[in-house]
Amino acid sequence: MQRDKRKVAQAFSRAAQSYDSVAQLQRDIADQLMDWLPPQVEGNLLDLGCGTGYAAPHLRERYPQSPLLHLDLAHGMLSFAREQRPVPDAYYLCGDAEQLPLADASVDLVWSSLAVQWCEQPERLLAGLARVLRPGGRCLLATLGPKTLHELKRAWAVVDDDVHVNSFIPLQQLLQHNPGLKLVRCETEQRVLRYNRLQELMQELKALGAHNVNSRREQGLSSRQRLVRLLEAYEQQRQTDGSLPATYEVYYLELLKEPQ
């Protein structure tokens, strides 16, 4: 299924002002990926899919001498990062991770937290990363797997057979096209958020800009009858502690461009 990149960019641009208010999970995942950073980086550092720039102060503190490139598909996110989290020796680029606007062998480290799941052509993504990394350079990625929000998908399946929840590619598919890159570390985890009401999750996804942007999604608002059916279906998944779960499947990857 094709995902409309223009809609993805628009959704995240609109969410730039509200994103940080509901992004605790995103910050936690970014913090965990920070623990994978190497002790030194000699040259350029790319924050791929930088969003609101949460990582910028941490990356600048860790690597004070490295030029820091922020790249994001959404103009609104880049503007927010530049204005709200400015750091010295930083550059801001609007671009697509599948068509990186960077020179060959120009980056020493690519760091990317919860961005590449929006890519649908992993062979182009990984080929581009291999191209811009210098020999010996590394890529640290945190991304989402297909089990993400499976509870919401299951509830919608009771209502109709349309696509209402974003789908992400499995790890095997992501890694089967990695020319020039060697997987040196991989970890997966399931993070479960808990809510009192389904509306809380839906509002959070909208505030993040992560609501459904699949091209097949039904246009217009759901009817009241359909919304009631969705709420009833999700209610069947309420846990013994009284909460409604929302699962995120997270992959953490370290890729190395082997020296020539």
Disulfide bonds with the S-S distance in Angstrom:
none
